[in-house]
Amino acid sequence: MPPGTTTDQTRPFAAQSRDETAELLTKAVNLGLDFKLQPEVFLERIPSVEARDRLISSFPVNPGTVEDALAEFAETMLPLCKNEASPQFLGFGDTGDDVGALTGGVLALLTQQNLINQSFDSPSATFIEATALRWLRELIGYTNPQVEDLKTVLDFGGVITHGGTMSNSLAMMLAREHKVPGTMETGVRDPGRFSIVVPRDIGHYSVKSALKWIGLGYQVIEVDTEGFRYDLKALERALREHEGRIMSVVVYAGDSRTQTVDDLRGVRDVVRAADERIWLHADACWGLMCSFSDRLCGKIAGIEDYDSVTVDPHKVMAVPHSLGALLVRDPASLKAISSHSGLIMGDDFDCGQVTPFIGTKAWLSLKLWMMMRTHGRSGLAKLAEDRVDKALRFADLVDSHDRLIRLHTVDMMAVTFMYIPADVDVTAPDIERINEANLRIHERMLADGTWHLHHFGLPDDDGVLKYGVTLYPLRFMAANPRIEEHHMTGVLDYILELGATFDEGSL
Ligand SMILES: Cc1ncc(COP(=O)(O)O)c(C=O)c1O
């Protein structure tokens, strides 16, 4: 290394550099907080290829200062970053801005506990992980063992994961082991026996991908829906037709598009009547929110009878990425997918035994513990109810415009709607033209970067325009507590303006 190029900041962290490090971290925290508070979703929008060419650089030969790296970050990366905490970002809602959760995240980073092992890697963190899981279980109505009966990690009743996709994948592994115990050891034979049932066109890709990841192949039976819920008669028929070949029925407590909660009790009854051994899995990535409030929890009634439930606090609890969980009705069921190693996870409380695919795992749950510890039940109830009230208000605003049409009843905090071009008669709708208008509107919205709504393909399951056709609507989500009336009217005015431009032929 040439003389004079070493800086203090490349030396190991030590007492002498503590204050300097604190100053740098404070600078970084301030940058991040100001970013979250900026009203804009994006400060700058450029094509992907331009971002690639601007940002990918060669590996520096010599050391540099953290200050310089911070300056480069602020100048080149931050302006292109998406600010999901902006109240103008109205398509999703992973705001990640809960103050308690942010505090927990910082402390998790600094304490560097490793949840793979309890005794020497995470002596206290393991039991905070267990506490967070027990609080989540309590919310959805699973019973918890007494604290003195917690003898091993298999009594915790769930796994903290990196999100909904991983939780759903673990659920599919549990379903597989339930169907043919010992597959972990013997491998999969006759994959056709491991089919799953999902609702047609409204499910999340993760369960289908999970089947491929865990060596089962694409064993998916899609069942028709009505109003974004299983058609129970069609479900009954599918269970009869594929008798003996189904390992799991997957239900959405809030689907990814309209956030409609399925009839959890109805599905449970149909499945249990057909085959007691089918693994019932509820994806409640969104539906967890209903459990916060007495007013809303009826929507997910029956979820406590499902064998496993996926929840995703980074979606509905403003917890910074990433944090999900899989909860299981019978805590001991996790034994079927556990693994052991005397190397690092040989002790009874080692969470690593029940986290397939993950070795070292950060103290993700501290964010969640802090969030739930600071809000309490009543704080969570208010959060959920405010969101639903805002979604209902947005639905009213959509309904009050002739050129906008809403595609479903509001069940949670999502409102999916479309712009109807002026030359379209909704009684005999030209679906292609309506889709085209909404596609163009969304493209322009992404390029502008001022407002954000989500966009995807959706079957017209309520027959609002034409039953069964695929629509490409816009989706509002009322997750962010900073959303006010003027944001809702503002984004609709913007859509109507773009719609008028489309009508004139200039979008
Ligand atoms: C219903 C549902 N399940 C699973 C997922 C996947 O969650 P994650 O992105 O946390 O892996 C999503 C994501 O939007 C979802 O909407």
The ligand as an SDF file (V2000), in Angstrom:
LIG
                    3D

 16 16  0  0  0  0  0  0  0  0999 V2000
  -50.1140  -12.8750   -0.7720 C   0  0  0  0  0  0  0  0  0  0  0  0
  -48.6120  -12.8060   -0.8380 C   0  0  0  0  0  0  0  0  0  0  0  0
  -47.8860  -13.8650   -0.4690 N   0  0  0  0  0  0  0  0  0  0  0  0
  -46.5330  -13.8620   -0.5070 C   0  0  0  0  0  0  0  0  0  0  0  0
  -45.8570  -12.7390   -0.9240 C   0  0  0  0  0  0  0  0  0  0  0  0
  -44.3510  -12.7550   -0.9470 C   0  0  0  0  0  0  0  0  0  0  0  0
  -43.8560  -12.0120    0.1150 O   0  0  0  0  0  0  0  0  0  0  0  0
  -42.3200  -11.5560    0.2010 P   0  0  0  0  0  0  0  0  0  0  0  0
  -42.1220  -10.5660   -0.8950 O   0  0  0  0  0  0  0  0  0  0  0  0
  -42.2190  -10.9940    1.5670 O   0  0  0  0  0  0  0  0  0  0  0  0
  -41.4690  -12.7590    0.0060 O   0  0  0  0  0  0  0  0  0  0  0  0
  -46.5790  -11.6090   -1.3330 C   0  0  0  0  0  0  0  0  0  0  0  0
  -45.8770  -10.4130   -1.8050 C   0  0  0  0  0  0  0  0  0  0  0  0
  -46.4420   -9.4300   -2.2110 O   0  0  0  0  0  0  0  0  0  0  0  0
  -47.9950  -11.6410   -1.2900 C   0  0  0  0  0  0  0  0  0  0  0  0
  -48.7400  -10.6020   -1.6880 O   0  0  0  0  0  0  0  0  0  0  0  0
  1  2  1  0
  2  3  1  0
  2 15  2  0
  3  4  2  0
  4  5  1  0
  5  6  1  0
  5 12  2  0
  6  7  1  0
  7  8  1  0
  8  9  2  0
  8 10  1  0
  8 11  1  0
 12 13  1  0
 12 15  1  0
 13 14  2  0
 15 16  1  0
M  END
$$$$
